[in-house]
Each structure stands twice: as C-alpha cells, then as structure tokens.
C-alpha cells in the first residue's frame, strides 16, 4: 500500500484546511496556528537561561508570558470562556515577541508575519462561515457556554 508522506514542516498554506478542534472556540478561530512554519519561535515557553536572555522576565512579566504550548493547554482544559480570550492570548504572545525583540529583529518580523497570517486566515474562515450561514437560511443565534456550580 502506497501512502504519501506528509511534510515534517508545513508550508505557509498547509494549515488552511485545519481548524482548532475545541468546541468553545472552533467556530471563531483561524486554522491551526501550531502547524504554521513561522510558529517555531512561539511553540514553547521562553527559557531565559537556555537562550542567554536572563532579563526576559524583567521585561515580560511571567504572568504575561504566552506561547503556543500554553495556549494549547488552556484550550485543551477549556479555560477560555470566549473566543476573544483565545485571541487576546495570541495577541499578547505576538506583542511580547515584538516588545522584547523589536519589530525589526528576526523574531519581531516573524511575529508580525505570524499575526498577519492569523488575521488573513481568520478573515477567510469568517467569509466561509458567512457563506455557509447564507446557504442555511440566515443567521443562527450564538450559543453561550454557561458555568455551573
């Protein structure tokens, strides 16, 4: 049986068909940012000692540090009440990279490109959802998650 090998690193457009598979966020999120080629700088928490930047947490407080692993853990644990919470963490992660490294640095440029790619994919996803909604007969009321207990 011949099976086509998947690339180890996805190209910029490989993640377009994939969605973040978390019920409370799926309808609103862009396709999987974890598979984006430029996401490597965001995949793990910053280790200031290993990277030789001991001042990192003086500039970016620990409570504000974000990375894709932490975001994924929060998604898996259903910690986001709204899609906006997920968006805020993604934005904070990108802003931290730009703030610490500078917009003109390699990491800063990757952060800007990553932000633009997420924005582009979310726009495409939103247009697709609107078209599906139009075909289904109009807008459906949004469902809201309620906390019990």
Secondary structure, DSSP 4 states (H G I P E B T S, - for coil): ---PPPPSS--TTGGGG-B---HHHHTTSPB-GGGSGGGGGGSS---TTTTT-TTHHHHS-GGG---HHHHHHHHHTT--SSHHHHHHHHHHHHHHHHHHH-TTSHHHHHHHHHHHHHHHHHHHHHHHHHHHHHHHTSPPPPP------
